[in-house]
Amino acid sequence: MYLQDLRNYQYTLPMVKGLVVDMEVKKTCIKIPSNRYNELMKAMNKSNEHVLAMGACFNEQADSHLVCIQNDDGNYQTQAISIHHQPRKVTGACFFVFSGSLKAASGYLAKTSIVEDGVMVQITAETMDVLRQALRDMKDFSITCGRADREDSQEHVHIQWIDDDHNFYNKGVISPVDGKSMEFITSVKIFHGSEFKANGKVIRWTEVFFLQSDDQDQPNGLSDPADHSRLTENVARAFCVALCPHLKLLKADGMAKLGLRVTLESDQVGYLAGSNGQPLPSRYLSDLDSTLIPVIHRGACQLSEGPVVMELVFYILEILS
């Protein structure tokens, strides 16, 4: 899963499912599930050769976690939240960064530091090359941090391959279009996505699932969902505009969660809209057809790869005065 702002067509750090960061006294462990090798390779191959950065999942085994809090003056401060009255042994982090900028003449083997709610490790360019090769070979790797002449103050960073991760994303989630299970499907949460207001209601785009792409290594999701951000934003906007006159009726009929599945293939371009696992009633389709179909056809003409099947999720909410 990627944390993205599809409106601005930018994304932050790639995340590998099940990857966690454990921080203990003088020891940091980055744990990678063995069945996530392909995901890690894709993220690593797209990274800058001098920097390797990835987001980490919430660490359920940790008894505390790094958080970054904005103060009243606008500055950010790192804190560790922990379970009340329990000793803090393992602290989780939200991301890691390996930077290959450390000079061999600095006197340091490597440097480690906390940056916001993550961990940064500065290493030499040579160590970066060895680290990347170890990841490609799926081998554990350890880095000693601190001054070469101060063994008593040195810390260690370990990259470890662990057992397969079976905590799949979207467990128990079903499609509002037809009730299909969305487990194992790559999805992106939408922040500041399209939303439109009418008759005391607001329709808001909250998530997109990538059901199919031409990426053979990841048939249930795009290798880089940001490639289709402009198309998804245009489709979401058209869907919201088409249903704006009907928000009050849809909400009253119990259709507050809506799904829009868009198919883009060489021989098939179309959409399905539904709620509660059933297609939307026919009275809404005329407005949807006139608004959505031109947008989908334009997107299909501009798309350089295919097939692509994606499902957008929307919610109709009350406007609180």
C-alpha positions as CSV (number, residue, x, y, z in Angstrom):
1,M,0.0,0.0,0.0
2,Y,1.2,3.6,-0.8
3,L,0.4,6.7,1.1
4,Q,-0.6,9.2,-1.5
5,D,-2.1,12.5,-2.3
6,L,-3.7,11.7,-5.7
7,R,-5.0,15.3,-6.1
8,N,-1.5,16.7,-6.3
9,Y,-0.2,13.6,-8.2
10,Q,2.5,13.0,-5.6
11,Y,3.3,10.2,-3.3
12,T,5.5,9.7,-0.2
13,L,7.2,6.5,0.9
14,P,6.4,3.1,-0.6
15,M,5.3,0.6,2.1
16,V,6.0,-3.1,2.2
17,K,3.2,-5.1,3.8
18,G,4.2,-6.6,7.2
19,L,7.5,-4.7,7.3
20,V,8.1,-3.3,10.8
21,V,10.9,-1.4,12.7
22,D,11.8,-2.5,16.2
23,M,13.9,0.0,18.2
24,E,15.6,-1.2,21.4
25,V,18.6,0.1,23.5
26,K,21.5,0.3,21.1
27,K,19.8,-1.9,18.6
28,T,17.3,-1.4,15.7
29,C,15.8,-4.2,13.7
30,I,14.1,-3.8,10.4
31,K,12.1,-7.0,9.9
32,I,10.9,-8.0,6.4
33,P,8.5,-10.8,5.8
34,S,9.9,-13.4,3.4
35,N,6.8,-13.4,1.2
36,R,7.2,-9.7,0.5
37,Y,10.4,-10.0,-1.4
38,N,8.9,-8.9,-4.7
39,E,7.3,-5.8,-3.2
40,L,10.6,-4.8,-1.6
41,M,12.5,-5.3,-4.8
42,K,10.1,-3.1,-6.7
43,A,10.4,-0.3,-4.1
44,M,14.2,-0.6,-4.0
45,N,14.6,-0.6,-7.8
46,K,12.6,2.6,-8.0
47,S,14.6,4.4,-5.3
48,N,17.5,6.8,-5.7
49,E,20.8,5.0,-5.7
50,H,22.1,7.0,-2.8
51,V,18.9,6.8,-0.6
52,L,16.8,3.9,0.4
53,A,13.6,4.9,2.2
54,M,10.4,2.9,3.0
55,G,7.4,3.2,5.2
56,A,6.9,0.7,8.0
57,C,3.6,-0.8,9.2
58,F,2.2,-0.3,12.7
59,N,4.2,-2.7,15.0
60,E,1.7,-4.6,17.1
61,Q,4.5,-6.3,19.0
62,A,6.0,-3.1,20.2
63,D,5.0,-1.6,23.6
64,S,5.5,2.0,22.4
65,H,5.6,3.8,19.1
66,L,7.2,7.0,17.7
67,V,4.8,9.8,16.8
68,C,5.5,13.3,15.4
69,I,3.4,16.0,17.0
70,Q,3.0,19.6,15.7
71,N,3.4,22.2,18.5
72,D,1.4,25.4,18.8
73,D,4.3,27.3,17.2
74,G,4.1,25.1,14.1
75,N,7.3,23.1,14.8
76,Y,7.3,19.3,14.9
77,Q,8.4,17.3,17.9
78,T,9.1,13.5,18.2
79,Q,7.5,11.7,21.1
80,A,7.1,8.0,22.0
81,I,3.6,7.0,23.1
82,S,3.5,3.9,25.3
83,I,1.2,1.8,27.4
84,H,0.5,3.4,30.7
85,H,2.5,2.0,33.7
86,Q,4.4,-0.5,31.5
87,P,8.1,-0.4,30.8
88,R,9.2,0.6,27.4
89,K,11.3,-2.1,25.8
90,V,10.5,-2.1,22.1
91,T,9.6,1.1,20.2
92,G,8.1,1.0,16.7
93,A,8.9,3.5,14.0
94,C,6.9,4.6,10.9
95,F,9.7,4.6,8.4
96,F,13.4,4.1,7.8
97,V,15.9,5.9,5.6
98,F,19.3,4.7,4.6
99,S,21.4,7.5,3.2
100,G,24.7,6.7,1.5
101,S,26.2,10.2,2.2
102,L,28.6,9.3,5.0
103,K,32.2,10.0,4.2
104,A,34.7,7.2,5.0
105,A,37.0,9.9,6.5
106,S,34.4,11.0,9.0
107,G,35.6,8.6,11.7
108,Y,32.2,7.0,11.9
109,L,31.3,3.5,10.8
110,A,27.7,4.7,10.4
111,K,25.3,7.1,12.1
112,T,21.8,6.4,13.3
113,S,19.3,9.0,14.5
114,I,15.5,9.5,15.0
115,V,13.9,11.8,12.4
116,E,10.3,12.8,13.2
117,D,8.6,9.4,13.6
118,G,11.2,7.3,11.8
119,V,14.8,6.2,11.8
120,M,17.6,7.5,9.6
121,V,20.9,5.6,9.1
122,Q,23.8,7.3,7.4
123,I,26.2,4.9,5.8
124,T,29.0,5.1,3.2
125,A,28.3,4.6,-0.5
126,E,30.2,1.3,-0.3
127,T,28.0,0.0,2.5
128,M,24.9,1.1,0.6
129,D,26.0,-1.1,-2.3
130,V,26.6,-4.1,0.0
131,L,23.2,-3.5,1.7
132,R,21.3,-3.4,-1.6
133,Q,23.0,-6.6,-2.7
134,A,22.2,-8.4,0.6
135,L,18.5,-7.4,0.1
136,R,18.6,-8.7,-3.5
137,D,20.1,-12.0,-2.2
138,M,17.5,-12.1,0.6
139,K,20.2,-12.2,3.2
140,D,20.2,-10.7,6.7
141,F,22.5,-7.7,7.1
142,S,24.0,-5.8,10.1
143,I,25.4,-2.3,10.3
144,T,27.6,-1.1,13.2
145,C,26.9,2.6,14.0
146,G,29.2,4.9,16.0
147,R,32.8,6.0,16.0
148,A,35.3,3.3,15.0
149,D,37.4,4.0,18.1
150,R,34.5,3.9,20.6
151,E,33.2,0.4,20.8
152,D,31.4,1.0,24.1
153,S,29.0,3.5,22.5
154,Q,28.3,1.7,19.3
155,E,24.8,0.7,18.2
156,H,23.7,-1.9,15.7
157,V,21.1,-1.9,12.9
158,H,19.9,-5.3,11.7
159,I,18.0,-6.1,8.6
160,Q,16.2,-9.4,9.1
161,W,14.1,-11.6,6.8
162,I,11.3,-13.1,9.0
163,D,8.5,-15.6,8.5
164,D,5.8,-15.0,5.9
165,D,3.3,-12.3,6.7
166,H,-0.3,-13.5,6.7
167,N,-2.0,-10.4,8.0
168,F,-3.4,-9.3,4.6
169,Y,-4.7,-5.8,4.0
170,N,-8.4,-5.2,3.5
171,K,-9.4,-8.4,5.5
172,G,-13.1,-8.7,5.6
173,V,-13.7,-5.7,3.2
174,I,-16.3,-6.3,0.5
175,S,-17.1,-4.3,-2.6
176,P,-20.2,-2.0,-2.4
177,V,-20.7,-2.7,-6.2
178,D,-21.3,-6.5,-6.0
179,G,-20.2,-7.8,-2.6
180,K,-17.0,-9.2,-4.0
181,S,-14.2,-9.7,-1.4
182,M,-11.5,-7.1,-1.6
183,E,-8.9,-9.0,0.5
184,F,-5.4,-9.1,-1.1
185,I,-6.3,-6.2,-3.3
186,T,-4.0,-3.2,-3.4
187,S,-5.7,-0.1,-2.2
188,V,-4.9,3.6,-1.7
189,K,-6.5,5.8,0.9
190,I,-7.4,9.2,-0.5
191,F,-6.8,12.3,1.5
192,H,-8.2,15.6,0.3
193,G,-9.9,13.8,-2.6
194,S,-12.9,15.0,-4.6
195,E,-15.9,16.0,-2.6
196,F,-19.1,17.9,-3.6
197,K,-21.9,19.3,-1.5
198,A,-25.6,19.5,-2.3
199,N,-28.9,19.6,-0.3
200,G,-27.2,19.4,3.1
201,K,-25.1,16.4,2.1
202,V,-21.5,15.9,0.9
203,I,-20.2,13.0,-1.3
204,R,-16.5,12.2,-0.6
205,W,-14.1,10.0,-2.4
206,T,-12.1,8.0,0.2
207,E,-10.3,5.1,-1.4
208,V,-9.4,3.4,-4.7
209,F,-8.7,-0.4,-5.2
210,F,-6.6,-1.6,-8.1
211,L,-8.2,-4.9,-9.1
212,Q,-6.1,-5.6,-12.2
213,S,-3.3,-4.3,-14.3
214,D,-0.8,-5.5,-16.9
215,D,1.8,-6.0,-14.2
216,Q,2.2,-9.8,-14.2
217,D,4.2,-9.9,-11.0
218,Q,1.3,-8.2,-9.2
219,P,-1.9,-9.0,-11.1
220,N,-4.2,-7.6,-8.3
221,G,-2.6,-4.2,-8.2
222,L,-0.6,-1.6,-10.0
223,S,3.1,-1.5,-9.4
224,D,2.9,2.2,-9.2
225,P,-0.7,3.5,-8.6
226,A,0.5,7.1,-8.9
227,D,0.8,6.4,-12.7
228,H,-3.0,6.6,-12.9
229,S,-3.6,9.4,-10.4
230,R,-4.9,11.9,-12.9
231,L,-7.4,9.4,-14.4
232,T,-8.7,8.3,-11.0
233,E,-9.1,12.0,-9.9
234,N,-11.0,12.8,-13.1
235,V,-13.3,9.8,-12.8
236,A,-14.0,10.5,-9.1
237,R,-14.9,14.1,-9.9
238,A,-17.3,13.1,-12.7
239,F,-19.0,10.5,-10.4
240,C,-19.5,13.1,-7.7
241,V,-20.9,15.7,-10.1
242,A,-23.3,13.2,-11.6
243,L,-24.7,12.1,-8.3
244,C,-24.8,15.6,-6.6
245,P,-28.5,16.1,-7.4
246,H,-29.4,12.7,-5.9
247,L,-27.4,12.8,-2.7
248,K,-30.4,13.3,-0.4
249,L,-32.4,10.4,-2.0
250,L,-29.4,8.1,-2.1
251,K,-28.8,8.7,1.6
252,A,-32.4,8.3,2.5
253,D,-32.5,4.9,0.7
254,G,-29.6,3.6,2.7
255,M,-27.0,4.0,0.0
256,A,-24.4,6.1,1.9
257,K,-21.4,4.0,0.7
258,L,-21.0,3.8,-3.0
259,G,-18.6,2.0,-5.3
260,L,-17.6,2.7,-8.9
261,R,-15.7,0.0,-10.8
262,V,-14.0,1.2,-14.0
263,T,-12.7,-1.2,-16.6
264,L,-10.2,-0.1,-19.2
265,E,-9.2,-2.8,-21.8
266,S,-8.5,-2.9,-25.5
267,D,-11.9,-4.4,-26.2
268,Q,-13.9,-3.2,-23.2
269,V,-14.4,0.2,-21.6
270,G,-17.1,0.7,-19.1
271,Y,-18.2,1.1,-15.5
272,L,-20.4,-0.5,-12.8
273,A,-21.8,1.5,-9.9
274,G,-23.4,0.1,-6.9
275,S,-24.1,0.2,-3.2
276,N,-24.7,-2.5,-0.5
277,G,-23.5,-5.1,-3.0
278,Q,-26.2,-4.3,-5.6
279,P,-26.2,-2.1,-8.8
280,L,-27.5,1.4,-8.5
281,P,-31.1,1.8,-9.5
282,S,-31.7,2.7,-13.2
283,R,-32.9,6.2,-12.3
284,Y,-29.4,7.3,-11.6
285,L,-27.7,5.8,-14.7
286,S,-28.7,8.5,-17.2
287,D,-26.8,11.2,-15.3
288,L,-23.9,8.8,-14.7
289,D,-23.7,7.8,-18.4
290,S,-23.6,11.4,-19.7
291,T,-20.9,12.5,-17.2
292,L,-18.8,9.4,-16.7
293,I,-18.6,7.8,-20.2
294,P,-16.7,10.7,-21.9
295,V,-14.2,10.9,-19.0
296,I,-13.6,7.1,-19.1
297,H,-13.1,7.1,-22.9
298,R,-10.7,10.0,-22.8
299,G,-8.8,8.2,-20.1
300,A,-8.6,5.0,-22.1
301,C,-7.2,6.8,-25.1
302,Q,-4.5,8.4,-23.0
303,L,-3.6,5.2,-21.0
304,S,-0.3,3.7,-22.2
305,E,-0.8,0.4,-20.5
306,G,-3.7,-2.0,-19.8
307,P,-5.9,-3.7,-18.9
308,V,-6.7,-1.7,-15.8
309,V,-9.7,-2.4,-13.5
310,M,-10.1,-0.1,-10.5
311,E,-12.8,0.5,-8.0
312,L,-13.4,3.9,-6.3
313,V,-15.2,4.1,-3.0
314,F,-17.3,7.1,-1.9
315,Y,-19.3,8.1,1.1
316,I,-22.3,10.4,1.4
317,L,-22.2,12.3,4.7
318,E,-24.3,14.9,6.5
319,I,-23.0,18.5,6.5
320,L,-22.7,19.5,10.1
321,S,-23.5,23.2,10.6
